[in-house]
Amino acid sequence: MPVGFRKVVDIEKEALELRFYQPVLVPGLVQAPEYAKALFAADRPQADEETIERLVQGRLQRQKIFNRLERPIVCVVVEESVLRRLVGGVPAMRAQLAHLVDVIGKRWVRFQVLPRTPREHPGFPGGFRIMVLEDQTVVSAEHAFDEVLIEDPDQIRKAVSVYGRLQGEALSPHDSLELVRQLEQGEL
C-alpha cells in the first residue's frame, strides 16, 4: 500500500463523515470483491493469485468501518461512465452494480451519479475525498501511484465547495439508484 494511502486509511477509520468524488472507478469502500480483484489484477499483471486475493481482502477490511457502532456517513458522487466501464468484464461489473444497489440501501450512504452531460462540471481537477473528523476536516486526492493529504484550509474549503456543486449537478439519490438498477438488469 502506498505511504500516502496508508495515512488516508488510518484517517478513514476515525472519520465521522466520508465524501468521495470519483470520475474513474468505484471508490474502494463500496467495491464488490469481484470488481476489486479485477482492478488489482489489471494493476499488477505479474502478481500471483495469492497476492491478488490478499489485496482484495485488504480492500474489504476497510469496509469494516461500516460495522462500527458509530459508523460514518458516506456520500459518494461518481461519473456515469464509472458505472458503464466494464471493469473485469460483464460478470464482475454486474456483481459491482448489485453490490452498489445493496450499499445504496443503507441509510448512512448517499450515492449520486453525475450524468454524462451535466450543465456544469466542477470535477475536472480529478477525484478526491473529504474526511470529516471530530476536530478537523482533511481532503485527499489520488494521483497515478499514491494519494496526497491536503490540510491547507483554503484548499479544503475549495474541495467542500466543489463537492457541493458536484452533488448539485448529480442525479438525485433516488434517480441514481434507479440508474444503477437499470444498468445491473440491462445490457452493459
Secondary structure, 3 states (H helix, E strand, C coil): CCHHHHHHHHHHHHCCEEEEEECCCCCHHHCCHHHHHHHHHHHCCCCCHHHHHHHHHHHHHHHHHHHCCCCCEEEEEEEHHHHHCCCCHHHHHHHHHHHHHHHHCCCCEEEEEECCCCCCCCCCCCCEEEEECCCCEEEEEECCCCEEEECCHHHHHHHHHHHHHHHHHCCCHHHHHHHHHHHHHCCC
